[in-house]
Protein backbone atom coordinates (compact mmCIF):
# COMPACT_ATOMS: atom_id res chain seq x y z
CA UNK A 1 0.00 0.00 0.00
CA UNK A 2 1.33 3.44 -0.93
CA UNK A 3 1.32 5.88 1.98
CA UNK A 4 1.50 9.63 1.99
CA UNK A 5 4.45 11.28 3.76
CA UNK A 6 4.16 11.58 7.50
CA UNK A 7 2.64 14.85 8.68
CA UNK A 8 4.98 17.20 10.56
CA UNK A 9 3.71 16.00 13.96
CA UNK A 10 4.89 12.48 13.10
CA UNK A 11 8.20 13.45 11.57
CA UNK A 12 11.58 12.61 13.01
CA UNK A 13 11.69 16.09 14.51
CA UNK A 14 11.01 14.86 18.02
CA UNK A 15 9.25 16.92 20.67
CA UNK A 16 11.84 16.02 23.35
CA UNK A 17 15.23 17.50 24.05
CA UNK A 18 17.97 14.94 24.65
CA UNK A 19 21.08 14.98 26.82
CA UNK A 20 24.23 12.82 27.10
CA UNK A 21 22.49 10.50 29.58
CA UNK A 22 20.08 9.48 26.82
CA UNK A 23 22.96 8.25 24.67
CA UNK A 24 24.41 6.34 27.63
CA UNK A 25 21.03 4.68 28.25
CA UNK A 26 20.66 3.55 24.64
CA UNK A 27 24.07 1.87 24.95
CA UNK A 28 22.66 -0.24 27.81
CA UNK A 29 19.77 -1.54 25.69
CA UNK A 30 20.46 -2.62 22.14
CA UNK A 31 18.84 -4.65 19.40
CA UNK A 32 21.28 -7.45 20.22
CA UNK A 33 20.06 -7.46 23.84
CA UNK A 34 16.47 -7.78 22.70
CA UNK A 35 17.23 -10.50 20.19
CA UNK A 36 19.05 -12.39 22.95
CA UNK A 37 15.99 -11.97 25.19
CA UNK A 38 13.78 -13.29 22.40
CA UNK A 39 15.90 -16.44 22.18
CA UNK A 40 15.94 -16.79 25.96
CA UNK A 41 12.15 -16.62 26.41
CA UNK A 42 11.20 -18.47 23.22
CA UNK A 43 8.71 -21.25 23.85
CA UNK A 44 7.79 -19.98 27.31
CA UNK A 45 5.68 -17.02 26.15
CA UNK A 46 3.06 -16.87 23.42
CA UNK A 47 4.03 -15.46 20.04
CA UNK A 48 0.78 -13.59 19.81
CA UNK A 49 -1.03 -12.91 16.54
CA UNK A 50 -0.91 -9.60 14.73
CA UNK A 51 -4.03 -9.01 12.67
CA UNK A 52 -5.41 -6.33 10.42
CA UNK A 53 -8.75 -4.85 11.54
CA UNK A 54 -10.86 -3.89 8.55
CA UNK A 55 -13.62 -2.30 10.60
CA UNK A 56 -11.35 -0.29 12.91
CA UNK A 57 -9.34 0.81 9.89
CA UNK A 58 -12.52 2.14 8.27
CA UNK A 59 -13.54 3.95 11.46
CA UNK A 60 -10.09 5.44 12.09
CA UNK A 61 -9.23 6.37 8.50
CA UNK A 62 -5.92 4.51 8.62
CA UNK A 63 -4.67 0.95 8.35
CA UNK A 64 -4.87 -0.58 11.83
CA UNK A 65 -2.79 -3.62 12.79
CA UNK A 66 -3.39 -5.09 16.25
CA UNK A 67 -0.84 -7.05 18.30
CA UNK A 68 -2.89 -9.26 20.64
CA UNK A 69 -0.68 -9.33 23.74
CA UNK A 70 -3.85 -9.80 25.79
CA UNK A 71 -3.63 -13.42 24.62
CA UNK A 72 -0.54 -14.17 26.71
CA UNK A 73 -1.14 -16.74 29.46
CA UNK A 74 -1.30 -13.93 32.05
CA UNK A 75 -3.16 -11.73 29.55
CA UNK A 76 -0.40 -9.13 29.25
CA UNK A 77 2.97 -8.50 27.60
CA UNK A 78 4.60 -8.02 31.00
CA UNK A 79 5.59 -11.65 31.33
CA UNK A 80 8.11 -11.20 28.52
CA UNK A 81 10.24 -8.81 30.57
CA UNK A 82 9.64 -10.63 33.85
CA UNK A 83 10.79 -13.95 32.41
CA UNK A 84 13.89 -12.44 30.82
CA UNK A 85 14.90 -10.89 34.15
CA UNK A 86 14.27 -14.15 36.03
CA UNK A 87 16.39 -16.16 33.62
CA UNK A 88 19.31 -13.77 34.18
CA UNK A 89 19.34 -14.20 37.99
CA UNK A 90 22.12 -16.05 39.76
CA UNK A 91 21.39 -19.33 41.55
CA UNK A 92 21.66 -17.54 44.90
CA UNK A 93 19.18 -14.84 43.84
CA UNK A 94 16.74 -17.49 42.63
CA UNK A 95 16.94 -19.36 45.91
CA UNK A 96 16.29 -16.27 48.07
CA UNK A 97 13.42 -15.10 45.90
CA UNK A 98 12.31 -11.93 44.20
CA UNK A 99 10.00 -9.05 45.02
CA UNK A 100 8.22 -6.48 42.89
CA UNK A 101 5.70 -3.67 43.06
CA UNK A 102 2.98 -3.84 40.49
CA UNK A 103 -0.54 -2.70 39.64
CA UNK A 104 -1.14 -6.21 38.41
CA UNK A 105 0.24 -7.35 35.09
CA UNK A 106 3.93 -7.42 36.01
CA UNK A 107 2.99 -9.28 39.16
CA UNK A 108 1.18 -12.00 37.25
CA UNK A 109 3.98 -12.50 34.75
CA UNK A 110 6.63 -12.59 37.46
CA UNK A 111 4.57 -14.89 39.68
CA UNK A 112 3.69 -17.30 36.90
CA UNK A 113 7.20 -17.71 35.55
CA UNK A 114 8.82 -17.52 39.00
CA UNK A 115 6.63 -20.37 40.21
CA UNK A 116 7.34 -22.33 37.04
CA UNK A 117 11.11 -21.88 37.62
CA UNK A 118 10.97 -22.54 41.37
CA UNK A 119 11.68 -18.92 42.39
CA UNK A 120 9.65 -17.55 45.37
CA UNK A 121 7.83 -14.36 44.35
CA UNK A 122 6.44 -11.61 46.61
CA UNK A 123 4.32 -8.86 45.07
CA UNK A 124 3.33 -5.57 46.70
CA UNK A 125 0.20 -4.10 45.15
CA UNK A 126 -1.73 -0.88 45.81
CA UNK A 127 -5.00 -1.48 47.64
CA UNK A 128 -6.77 0.04 44.61
CA UNK A 129 -5.64 -2.79 42.33
CA UNK A 130 -8.63 -4.51 40.67
CA UNK A 131 -9.59 -7.67 42.52
CA UNK A 132 -9.22 -9.76 39.37
CA UNK A 133 -5.50 -8.90 39.19
CA UNK A 134 -4.92 -9.77 42.87
CA UNK A 135 -6.72 -13.09 42.51
CA UNK A 136 -4.95 -13.99 39.29
CA UNK A 137 -1.54 -13.17 40.77
CA UNK A 138 -2.21 -15.44 43.73
CA UNK A 139 -3.60 -18.17 41.46
CA UNK A 140 -0.28 -18.43 39.59
CA UNK A 141 1.80 -18.68 42.74
CA UNK A 142 2.63 -15.13 43.85
CA UNK A 143 2.41 -14.01 47.47
CA UNK A 144 0.52 -10.70 47.44
CA UNK A 145 0.87 -7.95 50.02
CA UNK A 146 -1.45 -4.96 49.64
CA UNK A 147 0.00 -1.60 50.66
CA UNK A 148 -0.86 2.03 49.90
CA UNK A 149 -3.30 3.56 47.45
CA UNK A 150 -0.95 4.19 44.51
CA UNK A 151 1.78 2.35 42.66
CA UNK A 152 4.37 4.71 44.12
CA UNK A 153 3.38 3.89 47.70
CA UNK A 154 3.46 0.17 46.91
CA UNK A 155 6.84 0.61 45.25
CA UNK A 156 8.39 2.31 48.29
CA UNK A 157 7.13 -0.48 50.56
CA UNK A 158 8.48 -3.18 48.22
CA UNK A 159 11.95 -1.60 48.26
CA UNK A 160 11.80 -1.58 52.07
CA UNK A 161 10.93 -5.30 52.13
CA UNK A 162 13.70 -5.97 49.60
CA UNK A 163 16.29 -4.69 52.08
CA UNK A 164 14.71 -6.32 55.12
CA UNK A 165 14.31 -9.79 53.59
CA UNK A 166 17.33 -9.94 51.30
CA UNK A 167 15.22 -10.36 48.17
CA UNK A 168 16.02 -9.33 44.59
CA UNK A 169 13.86 -6.53 43.28
CA UNK A 170 12.56 -6.98 39.74
CA UNK A 171 11.43 -3.58 38.54
CA UNK A 172 8.30 -3.55 36.37
CA UNK A 173 9.85 -1.17 33.83
CA UNK A 174 13.03 0.70 34.86
CA UNK A 175 15.43 -2.15 34.15
CA UNK A 176 17.31 -2.92 30.90
CA UNK A 177 16.68 -6.67 31.25
CA UNK A 178 12.95 -6.14 31.71
CA UNK A 179 12.80 -3.64 28.84
CA UNK A 180 14.72 -6.07 26.63
CA UNK A 181 12.10 -8.76 27.19
CA UNK A 182 9.29 -6.32 26.54
CA UNK A 183 10.97 -5.12 23.37
CA UNK A 184 10.45 -8.57 21.83
CA UNK A 185 6.89 -7.39 21.07
CA UNK A 186 8.30 -5.07 18.40
CA UNK A 187 10.52 -7.81 16.97
CA UNK A 188 7.42 -9.88 16.27
CA UNK A 189 5.37 -6.94 15.01
CA UNK A 190 7.96 -5.77 12.51
CA UNK A 191 8.66 -9.32 11.38
CA UNK A 192 4.96 -9.63 10.55
CA UNK A 193 4.54 -6.15 9.11
CA UNK A 194 7.88 -4.48 8.26
CA UNK A 195 6.15 -1.69 6.32
CA UNK A 196 4.39 -0.04 9.26
CA UNK A 197 4.58 3.76 9.30
CA UNK A 198 4.24 4.12 13.05
CA UNK A 199 3.87 2.22 16.30
CA UNK A 200 1.53 3.61 18.95
CA UNK A 201 2.55 2.31 22.36
CA UNK A 202 1.07 2.87 25.85
CA UNK A 203 3.47 4.41 28.37
CA UNK A 204 3.32 4.09 32.14
CA UNK A 205 6.82 3.72 33.44
CA UNK A 206 8.14 3.33 29.91
CA UNK A 207 9.54 -0.23 29.79
CA UNK A 208 7.46 -1.39 26.84
CA UNK A 209 8.13 1.72 24.81
CA UNK A 210 11.86 1.66 25.61
CA UNK A 211 12.23 -1.88 24.33
CA UNK A 212 9.99 -1.43 21.31
CA UNK A 213 11.56 1.88 20.29
CA UNK A 214 15.02 0.31 20.49
CA UNK A 215 13.95 -2.41 18.06
CA UNK A 216 12.04 -0.12 15.74
CA UNK A 217 14.79 2.47 15.43
CA UNK A 218 17.37 -0.21 14.67
CA UNK A 219 15.25 -1.95 12.02
CA UNK A 220 13.56 1.11 10.51
CA UNK A 221 14.99 4.51 11.49
CA UNK A 222 12.14 6.33 9.76
CA UNK A 223 9.30 4.67 11.65
CA UNK A 224 7.33 7.05 13.89
CA UNK A 225 7.20 6.08 17.57
CA UNK A 226 4.18 7.57 19.32
CA UNK A 227 3.63 7.09 23.05
CA UNK A 228 0.25 7.29 24.77
CA UNK A 229 -0.57 8.24 28.34
CA UNK A 230 -3.82 8.75 30.21
CA UNK A 231 -4.41 12.48 30.64
CA UNK A 232 -4.85 11.91 34.39
CA UNK A 233 -1.32 10.44 34.59
CA UNK A 234 0.89 12.38 32.15
CA UNK A 235 4.06 11.58 34.09
CA UNK A 236 6.43 10.76 31.23
CA UNK A 237 5.00 13.53 29.05
CA UNK A 238 5.47 16.11 31.82
CA UNK A 239 8.95 14.84 32.65
CA UNK A 240 10.24 15.01 29.09
CA UNK A 241 8.61 18.31 28.19
CA UNK A 242 9.59 19.98 31.47
CA UNK A 243 6.01 20.88 32.35
CA UNK A 244 4.36 20.93 35.75
CA UNK A 245 1.18 18.91 35.35
CA UNK A 246 -1.24 17.37 37.86
CA UNK A 247 -0.84 13.60 38.05
CA UNK A 248 -3.46 11.46 39.74
CA UNK A 249 -7.06 10.38 39.63
CA UNK A 250 -9.23 7.36 39.06
CA UNK A 251 -8.23 6.31 35.56
CA UNK A 252 -9.52 3.31 33.67
CA UNK A 253 -5.93 2.72 32.54
CA UNK A 254 -4.54 1.82 35.96
CA UNK A 255 -1.84 -0.27 34.27
CA UNK A 256 -0.14 2.93 33.05
CA UNK A 257 -1.09 5.09 36.04
CA UNK A 258 2.47 5.83 37.15
CA UNK A 259 3.32 9.10 38.87
CA UNK A 260 7.09 8.80 38.53
CA UNK A 261 8.44 7.40 35.23
CA UNK A 262 11.59 5.34 35.13
CA UNK A 263 14.91 7.17 34.90
CA UNK A 264 16.46 4.70 32.48
CA UNK A 265 13.31 4.44 30.38
CA UNK A 266 12.88 8.22 30.26
CA UNK A 267 16.36 8.53 28.79
CA UNK A 268 15.62 5.94 26.12
CA UNK A 269 12.30 7.56 25.24
CA UNK A 270 13.85 11.03 25.07
CA UNK A 271 16.32 9.71 22.52
CA UNK A 272 14.10 7.45 20.40
CA UNK A 273 10.44 8.49 20.68
CA UNK A 274 8.86 11.19 18.53
CA UNK A 275 5.87 12.23 20.57
CA UNK A 276 3.59 11.38 23.47
CA UNK A 277 -0.14 12.05 23.18
CA UNK A 278 -2.59 12.22 26.08
CA UNK A 279 -6.03 10.62 26.00
CA UNK A 280 -9.14 11.33 28.04
CA UNK A 281 -11.09 8.78 30.06
CA UNK A 282 -14.02 8.85 27.66
CA UNK A 283 -11.71 7.94 24.78
CA UNK A 284 -10.29 5.02 26.79
CA UNK A 285 -13.77 3.74 27.59
CA UNK A 286 -14.85 4.00 23.96
CA UNK A 287 -11.77 2.14 22.76
CA UNK A 288 -12.32 -0.70 25.25
CA UNK A 289 -15.94 -1.00 24.08
CA UNK A 290 -15.01 -0.91 20.38
CA UNK A 291 -12.41 -3.64 20.73
CA UNK A 292 -14.92 -5.91 22.43
CA UNK A 293 -17.75 -5.11 20.01
CA UNK A 294 -15.70 -5.22 16.80
CA UNK A 295 -12.74 -7.49 17.47
CA UNK A 296 -14.47 -9.60 20.14
CA UNK A 297 -11.42 -9.18 22.36
CA UNK A 298 -11.25 -8.02 25.98
CA UNK A 299 -8.66 -5.37 26.86
CA UNK A 300 -8.07 -3.28 29.95
CA UNK A 301 -7.84 0.50 29.81
CA UNK A 302 -4.09 0.53 29.17
CA UNK A 303 -4.51 -2.05 26.41
CA UNK A 304 -6.96 0.23 24.62
CA UNK A 305 -4.82 3.38 24.97
CA UNK A 306 -3.25 3.07 21.52
CA UNK A 307 -6.60 2.85 19.78
CA UNK A 308 -7.91 5.71 21.91
CA UNK A 309 -4.99 7.86 20.74
CA UNK A 310 -5.61 7.08 17.07
CA UNK A 311 -9.34 7.77 17.29
CA UNK A 312 -8.74 11.00 19.22
CA UNK A 313 -6.25 12.28 16.62
CA UNK A 314 -7.62 11.25 13.23
CA UNK A 315 -5.66 13.82 11.23
CA UNK A 316 -2.38 12.71 12.77
CA UNK A 317 -2.75 9.11 11.59
CA UNK A 318 -4.85 9.48 8.43
CA UNK A 319 -3.75 7.10 5.69
CA UNK A 320 -0.91 5.55 7.71
CA UNK A 321 -0.12 1.93 8.48
CA UNK A 322 -0.41 1.91 12.27
CA UNK A 323 0.66 -0.84 14.67
CA UNK A 324 -1.12 -0.96 18.03
CA UNK A 325 -0.27 -3.12 21.03
CA UNK A 326 -3.24 -4.52 22.96
CA UNK A 327 -0.91 -4.79 25.92
CA UNK A 328 -3.26 -6.26 28.54
CA UNK A 329 -6.66 -7.83 29.05
CA UNK A 330 -7.01 -7.94 32.83
CA UNK A 331 -10.09 -5.85 33.50
CA UNK A 332 -12.63 -6.41 36.25
CA UNK A 333 -15.81 -7.85 34.75
CA UNK A 334 -18.09 -5.46 36.64
CA UNK A 335 -16.02 -2.52 35.45
CA UNK A 336 -16.15 -3.86 31.90
CA UNK A 337 -19.94 -4.08 32.12
CA UNK A 338 -20.08 -0.45 33.28
CA UNK A 339 -17.81 0.64 30.44
CA UNK A 340 -20.00 -1.08 27.86
CA UNK A 341 -23.21 0.44 29.23
CA UNK A 342 -21.67 3.91 29.47
CA UNK A 343 -20.54 3.59 25.85
CA UNK A 344 -24.12 2.82 24.87
CA UNK A 345 -25.20 6.01 26.62
CA UNK A 346 -22.53 8.11 24.89
CA UNK A 347 -23.49 6.66 21.51
CA UNK A 348 -27.16 7.43 22.10
CA UNK A 349 -28.33 3.82 22.15
CA UNK A 350 -29.26 4.05 25.81
CA UNK A 351 -30.81 6.99 27.62
CA UNK A 352 -32.33 8.04 30.90
CA UNK A 353 -35.26 10.38 30.39
CA UNK A 354 -36.87 12.46 33.13
CA UNK A 355 -40.53 13.20 32.40
CA UNK A 356 -42.82 15.39 34.51
CA UNK A 357 -46.26 13.80 35.10
CA UNK A 358 -49.43 14.39 37.06
CA UNK A 359 -49.75 11.95 39.92
CA UNK A 360 -52.98 10.28 38.85
CA UNK A 361 -54.12 6.96 37.36
CA UNK A 362 -53.29 6.48 33.70
CA UNK A 363 -50.56 9.16 33.51
CA UNK A 364 -47.75 6.66 32.97
CA UNK A 365 -49.90 4.54 30.65
CA UNK A 366 -50.14 7.33 28.07
CA UNK A 367 -46.39 7.90 28.17
CA UNK A 368 -45.78 4.19 27.63
CA UNK A 369 -47.83 4.40 24.45
CA UNK A 370 -45.27 6.79 22.95
CA UNK A 371 -42.40 4.46 23.83
CA UNK A 372 -44.23 1.60 22.10
CA UNK A 373 -45.04 3.74 19.06
CA UNK A 374 -41.35 4.62 18.63
CA UNK A 375 -40.15 1.07 19.31
CA UNK A 376 -38.01 2.18 22.26
CA UNK A 377 -37.47 -0.52 24.89
CA UNK A 378 -37.91 0.37 28.57
CA UNK A 379 -35.29 -1.02 30.95
CA UNK A 380 -36.26 0.55 34.26
CA UNK A 381 -38.79 3.05 35.67
CA UNK A 382 -38.45 5.07 38.87
CA UNK A 383 -41.06 7.52 40.25
CA UNK A 384 -39.87 10.50 42.30
CA UNK A 385 -42.56 12.24 44.35
CA UNK A 386 -40.63 13.65 47.30
CA UNK A 387 -37.32 15.09 46.08
CA UNK A 388 -38.80 17.40 43.48
CA UNK A 389 -39.78 21.03 43.06
CA UNK A 390 -42.99 20.06 41.29
CA UNK A 391 -46.38 20.71 42.94
CA UNK A 392 -47.52 18.08 45.41
CA UNK A 393 -49.80 16.53 42.77
CA UNK A 394 -46.91 16.13 40.34
CA UNK A 395 -44.01 13.70 40.02
CA UNK A 396 -40.94 12.96 37.98
CA UNK A 397 -40.57 9.58 36.35
CA UNK A 398 -37.06 8.54 35.34
CA UNK A 399 -37.13 5.99 32.53
CA UNK A 400 -34.03 4.13 31.40
CA UNK A 401 -34.47 2.94 27.85
CA UNK A 402 -32.62 1.58 24.85
CA UNK A 403 -33.04 2.20 21.15
CA UNK A 404 -31.43 1.61 17.78
CA UNK A 405 -29.58 4.93 17.83
CA UNK A 406 -29.65 8.52 19.13
CA UNK A 407 -32.05 9.61 16.39
CA UNK A 408 -34.68 7.17 17.62
CA UNK A 409 -34.40 8.56 21.16
CA UNK A 410 -34.57 12.12 19.83
CA UNK A 411 -37.74 11.32 17.86
CA UNK A 412 -39.35 9.91 21.00
CA UNK A 413 -38.45 13.00 23.03
CA UNK A 414 -39.83 15.24 20.27
CA UNK A 415 -43.13 13.35 20.22
CA UNK A 416 -43.48 13.58 24.00
CA UNK A 417 -42.81 17.31 23.98
CA UNK A 418 -45.31 17.77 21.16
CA UNK A 419 -47.93 16.29 23.47
CA UNK A 420 -47.06 18.73 26.24
CA UNK A 421 -44.68 16.69 28.37
CA UNK A 422 -41.55 18.18 29.92
CA UNK A 423 -38.67 15.82 29.00
CA UNK A 424 -34.94 16.00 29.68
CA UNK A 425 -32.16 13.49 29.12
CA UNK A 426 -29.36 12.82 31.57
CA UNK A 427 -25.84 13.26 30.20
CA UNK A 428 -22.62 11.47 31.22
CA UNK A 429 -20.22 14.23 30.21
Secondary structure, DSSP 8 states (H G I E B T S, - for coil): -------GGGSSS-SS---HHHHHHHHHS-HHHHHHHHHHHTTTS----EEE-HHHHHHHTSEEEEE-GGGSTTSBTHHHHHHHHHHTS-HHHHHH-EEEE-SSHHHHHHHHHHHHHT--EEEEE-TTS-HHHHHHHHHTT-EEEE-SSSHHHHHHHHHHHHHHHT-EE--SSSSHHHHHHHHHHHHHHHHH-TT-SEEEEE-SSSHHHHHHHHHHHHH-TT-EEEEEEETTB-HHHHHHHT----B-S--S-GGG--SS--HHHHHHHHHH--EEEEE-HHHHHHHHHHHHHHH-----TGGGHHHHHHHH-HHHHTT-EEEEE--B----HHHHHHHHHHHHHHHTSEEEEEEEEESSTTHHHHHHHHHHHTT-EEEEEEEESSS-SS-TTEEEEEEEEE-SSHHHHHHHHHHHHHTT--EEE----
